[in-house]
């Protein structure tokens, strides 16, 4: 287990447009220092800092730090994954939402776990509330105030990304139409991200493809040998006729 799995990390709403900006800055060849400066400047210019003064600077810094830890300056263990994701963005621009989701899930397992609890609830009911999601997260992370606060940031990010919709009842949410993912490279990237978000780094293929943390996406039924062999960073181990275990390579 790495520090990523212990940390909550997400300290602000992560707007989808700013994930895209950060990735585009990297693709444009800007270095980390240039990107950090550009993000601070652009956020200040757009008035993203809602409150004036020192507190607004903190708010902006939290968001910039979150963005930097994904595309420009990921943890050492995620650099290879980030590079794969950048290649996927260039090759499959129509799948950008899926690729951005993969990047943020790998960098911030708390994001993925919030999605997993949300997806579990949506498998049982048509609407979910923040209170229901937070309750389940506290069972995993403990009854900490930060869990409630940061979970709200993630849920509101889901709305900003268009994967949840505000329901008629205040504080409740409905699932948006899922994104169809059919390209093998992008499916492999999602599976890789899911493994990186899990402390154990392994799971049966069927559980990975049907993981509730991937609720915003519609994935086809696949066989590990034909699809996941595209990646050198995890392997498929067959146990019996129908059981395929996917494991991160060490």
CORSULSUL-V131365 format. One record per pair of residues at least 4 apart in sequence whose C-alpha atoms are under 8 Angstrom apart, sorted by the first residue. I is the first residue (numbers start at 1). J is the second residue. D is the distance in Angstrom with one decimal. If there is no record, write none. Layout:
BEGIN
i & j & d
I & J & D
I & J & D
END
This chain:
BEGIN
i & j & d
1 & 5 & 6.4
1 & 6 & 7.9
1 & 199 & 4.9
1 & 200 & 7.0
2 & 6 & 7.1
2 & 199 & 7.4
3 & 7 & 6.1
4 & 8 & 7.9
4 & 107 & 6.9
4 & 108 & 6.3
4 & 109 & 6.5
5 & 108 & 7.6
5 & 109 & 5.8
5 & 110 & 7.4
5 & 197 & 7.2
5 & 198 & 7.5
5 & 199 & 6.3
7 & 108 & 8.0
7 & 110 & 7.4
8 & 108 & 7.3
8 & 109 & 7.7
8 & 110 & 5.3
8 & 147 & 7.5
8 & 150 & 7.5
9 & 66 & 7.6
9 & 108 & 6.6
9 & 110 & 7.3
10 & 14 & 8.0
10 & 66 & 6.7
10 & 108 & 7.2
10 & 110 & 7.6
10 & 111 & 7.4
10 & 150 & 6.2
10 & 153 & 7.4
10 & 154 & 7.2
11 & 62 & 6.1
11 & 63 & 7.2
11 & 66 & 7.7
11 & 150 & 5.8
11 & 153 & 7.0
12 & 59 & 7.2
12 & 62 & 6.4
12 & 63 & 5.8
12 & 150 & 7.3
12 & 153 & 5.6
12 & 154 & 7.8
13 & 63 & 7.5
13 & 153 & 4.6
13 & 154 & 6.2
13 & 156 & 6.5
13 & 157 & 5.2
14 & 18 & 7.2
14 & 19 & 7.3
14 & 63 & 6.8
14 & 66 & 7.9
14 & 67 & 8.0
14 & 153 & 7.7
14 & 154 & 7.4
14 & 157 & 5.5
15 & 19 & 6.7
15 & 157 & 6.1
15 & 160 & 6.0
15 & 161 & 6.9
16 & 20 & 6.4
16 & 157 & 7.7
16 & 160 & 6.6
16 & 161 & 5.4
17 & 21 & 6.3
18 & 22 & 6.1
18 & 67 & 7.7
19 & 23 & 6.3
19 & 67 & 6.6
19 & 100 & 7.1
20 & 24 & 6.1
20 & 100 & 7.7
21 & 25 & 6.1
22 & 26 & 6.5
22 & 35 & 7.3
22 & 39 & 7.7
22 & 67 & 6.6
22 & 68 & 7.6
22 & 71 & 6.3
22 & 72 & 7.0
23 & 27 & 6.2
23 & 71 & 5.6
23 & 72 & 7.4
23 & 86 & 7.5
24 & 28 & 6.0
25 & 29 & 6.7
25 & 30 & 5.8
25 & 35 & 6.4
26 & 30 & 5.5
26 & 31 & 7.1
26 & 35 & 7.7
26 & 71 & 6.9
26 & 72 & 6.1
27 & 86 & 7.3
30 & 34 & 6.0
30 & 35 & 6.3
31 & 35 & 6.2
31 & 72 & 7.5
32 & 36 & 6.1
32 & 68 & 7.6
32 & 72 & 5.6
32 & 73 & 6.6
33 & 37 & 6.3
34 & 38 & 6.1
35 & 39 & 6.0
35 & 72 & 7.4
36 & 40 & 6.3
36 & 64 & 6.8
36 & 68 & 7.1
37 & 41 & 6.1
38 & 42 & 6.0
39 & 43 & 6.0
39 & 64 & 6.5
40 & 44 & 6.1
40 & 60 & 6.9
40 & 61 & 7.5
40 & 64 & 6.8
41 & 45 & 6.1
42 & 46 & 6.2
43 & 47 & 6.3
43 & 48 & 5.4
43 & 49 & 7.2
43 & 60 & 7.0
44 & 48 & 6.2
44 & 49 & 6.5
44 & 60 & 7.7
48 & 60 & 7.4
49 & 56 & 4.9
49 & 57 & 7.1
49 & 59 & 6.4
49 & 60 & 6.0
50 & 56 & 6.4
51 & 55 & 6.5
51 & 56 & 5.0
52 & 56 & 5.4
53 & 57 & 6.7
54 & 58 & 6.5
55 & 59 & 6.3
56 & 60 & 6.2
57 & 61 & 6.0
58 & 62 & 6.1
59 & 63 & 6.6
60 & 64 & 6.2
61 & 65 & 6.0
62 & 66 & 6.3
63 & 67 & 6.2
64 & 68 & 6.0
65 & 69 & 6.2
66 & 70 & 6.9
67 & 71 & 6.8
67 & 72 & 7.6
68 & 72 & 5.1
68 & 73 & 5.3
68 & 74 & 7.1
69 & 73 & 5.1
69 & 74 & 4.6
69 & 75 & 6.9
69 & 107 & 7.1
70 & 74 & 4.9
70 & 82 & 7.7
70 & 103 & 6.6
70 & 104 & 6.5
70 & 107 & 6.0
71 & 82 & 6.6
71 & 103 & 7.8
74 & 78 & 5.9
74 & 79 & 6.0
74 & 82 & 7.4
74 & 107 & 7.2
75 & 79 & 6.6
75 & 107 & 7.8
78 & 82 & 6.0
78 & 106 & 7.6
78 & 107 & 7.4
79 & 83 & 6.2
80 & 84 & 6.3
81 & 85 & 6.2
81 & 193 & 8.0
82 & 86 & 6.2
82 & 103 & 6.9
83 & 87 & 6.3
84 & 88 & 6.2
84 & 189 & 7.8
85 & 89 & 6.2
85 & 99 & 6.4
85 & 103 & 7.1
85 & 189 & 7.2
86 & 90 & 6.5
87 & 91 & 6.2
88 & 92 & 5.6
88 & 93 & 7.7
88 & 99 & 7.2
88 & 185 & 7.4
88 & 186 & 7.0
89 & 93 & 5.3
89 & 95 & 7.5
89 & 96 & 6.1
89 & 99 & 6.9
92 & 96 & 7.0
95 & 99 & 6.4
95 & 181 & 7.5
95 & 186 & 7.7
96 & 100 & 6.0
97 & 101 & 6.1
98 & 102 & 6.3
98 & 179 & 7.7
98 & 181 & 7.7
98 & 186 & 7.6
98 & 190 & 7.6
98 & 217 & 7.7
99 & 103 & 6.3
99 & 186 & 7.0
99 & 189 & 7.5
99 & 190 & 7.4
100 & 104 & 6.3
101 & 105 & 6.0
102 & 106 & 6.2
102 & 189 & 6.8
102 & 190 & 5.4
102 & 193 & 5.3
102 & 194 & 7.6
103 & 107 & 6.2
103 & 193 & 6.9
104 & 108 & 5.8
104 & 111 & 7.2
105 & 109 & 5.5
105 & 110 & 7.8
105 & 111 & 5.9
105 & 112 & 5.0
105 & 193 & 6.3
105 & 194 & 7.1
105 & 197 & 6.2
106 & 112 & 7.9
106 & 193 & 4.9
106 & 194 & 6.9
106 & 196 & 5.4
106 & 197 & 5.1
107 & 197 & 7.6
108 & 112 & 6.9
108 & 197 & 7.3
109 & 113 & 6.0
109 & 197 & 4.7
109 & 198 & 7.2
110 & 114 & 6.0
111 & 115 & 6.3
111 & 154 & 6.3
112 & 116 & 6.1
112 & 194 & 7.9
112 & 197 & 6.8
112 & 213 & 5.8
113 & 117 & 6.2
113 & 137 & 7.6
113 & 213 & 6.6
114 & 118 & 6.1
114 & 133 & 7.1
114 & 137 & 6.9
114 & 151 & 6.8
114 & 154 & 7.2
114 & 155 & 7.6
114 & 213 & 7.6
115 & 119 & 5.9
115 & 212 & 7.1
115 & 213 & 4.6
115 & 214 & 7.3
115 & 215 & 7.4
116 & 120 & 6.1
116 & 211 & 7.2
116 & 212 & 4.8
116 & 213 & 3.6
116 & 214 & 7.2
116 & 215 & 7.7
117 & 121 & 6.3
117 & 133 & 6.1
117 & 136 & 6.6
117 & 137 & 7.1
117 & 212 & 7.3
117 & 213 & 7.2
118 & 122 & 6.2
118 & 128 & 7.2
118 & 133 & 6.0
118 & 212 & 7.6
118 & 213 & 7.6
119 & 123 & 6.2
119 & 212 & 4.4
119 & 213 & 5.9
119 & 214 & 7.5
119 & 215 & 5.3
120 & 124 & 6.8
120 & 212 & 5.6
121 & 125 & 6.2
121 & 127 & 8.0
121 & 128 & 6.5
121 & 133 & 7.9
122 & 126 & 5.8
122 & 127 & 6.5
122 & 128 & 6.6
122 & 175 & 7.3
126 & 174 & 6.4
126 & 175 & 7.5
127 & 167 & 7.5
127 & 172 & 6.3
127 & 173 & 5.4
127 & 174 & 4.8
127 & 175 & 7.4
128 & 132 & 6.7
128 & 133 & 7.5
128 & 172 & 5.4
128 & 173 & 5.3
128 & 174 & 6.7
129 & 133 & 6.5
129 & 171 & 5.7
129 & 172 & 4.2
129 & 173 & 6.2
130 & 134 & 6.0
130 & 152 & 6.8
130 & 155 & 7.4
130 & 171 & 6.3
130 & 172 & 6.7
131 & 135 & 6.1
132 & 136 & 6.5
133 & 137 & 6.3
133 & 151 & 7.9
134 & 138 & 6.1
134 & 147 & 7.2
134 & 148 & 5.8
134 & 151 & 6.5
135 & 139 & 6.6
136 & 140 & 6.9
137 & 141 & 6.0
137 & 142 & 7.7
137 & 147 & 7.2
138 & 142 & 4.6
138 & 143 & 5.0
138 & 144 & 7.1
138 & 147 & 6.7
138 & 148 & 8.0
139 & 143 & 7.3
141 & 147 & 7.3
142 & 147 & 7.9
143 & 147 & 7.3
144 & 148 & 7.2
145 & 149 & 6.5
146 & 150 & 5.8
147 & 151 & 5.8
148 & 152 & 6.4
149 & 153 & 6.8
150 & 154 & 6.4
151 & 155 & 6.2
152 & 156 & 6.1
153 & 157 & 6.1
154 & 158 & 6.3
155 & 159 & 6.7
156 & 160 & 6.3
157 & 161 & 6.1
158 & 162 & 6.3
158 & 163 & 5.5
158 & 164 & 5.6
159 & 163 & 6.0
159 & 164 & 4.7
159 & 165 & 5.7
159 & 166 & 7.2
162 & 176 & 6.9
163 & 175 & 6.4
163 & 176 & 5.1
163 & 177 & 7.4
163 & 178 & 7.4
163 & 216 & 5.8
164 & 173 & 6.2
164 & 174 & 5.6
164 & 175 & 4.8
164 & 176 & 5.2
165 & 173 & 5.4
165 & 174 & 5.1
165 & 175 & 6.2
165 & 176 & 6.1
166 & 170 & 7.6
166 & 171 & 7.5
166 & 172 & 6.3
166 & 173 & 4.7
166 & 174 & 6.4
167 & 171 & 7.7
167 & 172 & 5.4
167 & 173 & 4.8
167 & 174 & 5.8
168 & 172 & 7.6
175 & 216 & 7.8
176 & 216 & 7.5
177 & 216 & 7.6
178 & 215 & 7.3
178 & 216 & 4.8
178 & 217 & 4.8
178 & 218 & 5.9
179 & 216 & 6.1
179 & 217 & 4.6
179 & 218 & 5.9
180 & 217 & 5.8
180 & 218 & 4.7
180 & 219 & 6.5
181 & 186 & 7.3
181 & 187 & 6.8
181 & 217 & 6.6
181 & 218 & 6.0
181 & 219 & 5.5
181 & 220 & 7.6
182 & 186 & 7.7
182 & 187 & 7.0
182 & 219 & 6.7
182 & 220 & 6.8
183 & 187 & 6.2
184 & 188 & 6.1
184 & 227 & 6.0
185 & 189 & 6.2
185 & 227 & 8.0
185 & 230 & 7.1
186 & 190 & 6.2
187 & 191 & 6.3
187 & 219 & 7.5
188 & 192 & 6.1
188 & 227 & 7.0
188 & 228 & 5.7
188 & 230 & 7.2
188 & 231 & 7.0
189 & 193 & 6.1
190 & 194 & 6.1
191 & 195 & 6.3
191 & 208 & 6.5
191 & 209 & 7.3
192 & 196 & 6.3
192 & 233 & 7.8
192 & 234 & 7.3
192 & 248 & 7.8
193 & 197 & 6.2
194 & 198 & 6.4
194 & 208 & 7.1
195 & 199 & 8.0
195 & 200 & 7.9
195 & 201 & 4.8
195 & 202 & 6.0
195 & 203 & 7.5
195 & 247 & 7.6
195 & 248 & 6.8
196 & 201 & 6.0
196 & 248 & 7.9
197 & 201 & 7.6
198 & 202 & 7.5
201 & 247 & 6.1
201 & 248 & 5.6
202 & 245 & 7.0
202 & 246 & 5.5
202 & 247 & 4.3
202 & 248 & 6.3
203 & 207 & 6.6
203 & 208 & 6.4
203 & 245 & 5.7
203 & 246 & 5.6
203 & 247 & 6.8
204 & 208 & 6.4
204 & 243 & 7.0
204 & 244 & 5.6
204 & 245 & 4.2
204 & 246 & 5.8
205 & 209 & 6.2
205 & 224 & 7.1
205 & 243 & 7.9
205 & 244 & 5.6
205 & 245 & 5.8
205 & 246 & 5.8
206 & 210 & 6.2
206 & 244 & 7.8
207 & 211 & 5.5
209 & 214 & 7.8
209 & 219 & 6.7
209 & 221 & 7.7
210 & 214 & 7.3
211 & 215 & 7.4
222 & 226 & 7.7
222 & 227 & 7.0
223 & 227 & 6.5
223 & 228 & 7.9
224 & 228 & 5.0
224 & 229 & 6.9
224 & 236 & 6.1
224 & 244 & 7.0
224 & 246 & 8.0
225 & 229 & 5.6
225 & 236 & 7.1
228 & 234 & 7.9
228 & 235 & 7.4
228 & 236 & 7.4
229 & 235 & 7.2
229 & 236 & 7.8
231 & 235 & 7.9
232 & 249 & 7.7
233 & 248 & 6.1
233 & 249 & 5.2
233 & 250 & 8.0
234 & 246 & 6.7
234 & 247 & 5.3
234 & 248 & 4.1
234 & 249 & 4.6
235 & 246 & 5.6
235 & 247 & 5.4
235 & 248 & 6.4
235 & 249 & 6.4
236 & 244 & 6.2
236 & 245 & 5.6
236 & 246 & 4.6
236 & 247 & 6.4
237 & 244 & 5.7
237 & 245 & 5.0
237 & 246 & 6.3
237 & 247 & 7.6
238 & 242 & 7.8
238 & 243 & 5.9
238 & 244 & 4.6
238 & 245 & 6.2
239 & 243 & 5.1
239 & 244 & 6.0
239 & 245 & 7.2
END
